[in-house]
Amino acid sequence: KAGVTQTPRYLIKTRGQQVTLSCSPISGHRSVSWYQQTPGQGLQFLFEYFSETQRNKGNFPGRFSGRQFSNSRSEMNVSTLELGDSALYLCASSLRLASPGELFFGEGSRLTVL
Amino acid sequence: AQRVTQPEKLLSVFKGAPVELKCNYSYSGSPELFWYVQYSRQRLQLLLRHISRESIKGFTADLNKGETSFHLKKPFAQEEDSAMYYCALSWGQAGTALIFGKGTTLSVSS
């Protein structure tokens, strides 16, 4: 069974630009969540999507948004990038109600904002 | 507010020594707690969850609601246990959003 796949793996942007990251969950998983990982703040929850609806949201500004498609694939978007948005963005999928809290993580997309 | 605290950034032990990775939490409801592990060059993965009361790779963790702790223990450390360990608390609708501690690096040397 293929794991969670995230693209792109690495990207460099400049301040003010926007970025879109993509995540393909494990086949059969309908829940996709996103986390931001930085050396200072560690792993922080961004949001979770289930059946194309945002179910939970972390404490991030509105510049961070996401969506989920009918095939469970998800994208997250960050607009008006700031230097502090440089981070590893991790996507995770789960069976949700069957195994709450059991997340399967991707390798992440490393964003550098210059 | 919900919070997970792992007081040690780094824990260094010798092979065969006991290991205890500390985790304290703050949560107003009934907590669901987990330990995740990330080995070198591998993805973050679930190690164990408190509701299962299981032992994985020799590790156990007991939820102590009185002390609001969920420490991870192993009686005899192995070199392959060297990794970053994260304690996490679930919250939100369906309990699928996790609050992570900042992690503890466990280094086991021979």
Interface residues (C-beta under 8 A of the other chain):
Chain A: G3 V4 S31 S33 Y35 G42 L43 Q44 F45 E48 F50 R55 N56 G58 L90 S94 R96 L97 P100 G101 E102 L103 F104 F105 G106 E107
Chain B: E32 F34 R43 L44 Q45 L46 R49 Y86 A88 S90 W91 G92 Q93 A94 G95 T96 A97 L98 I99 F100 G101 K102 G103
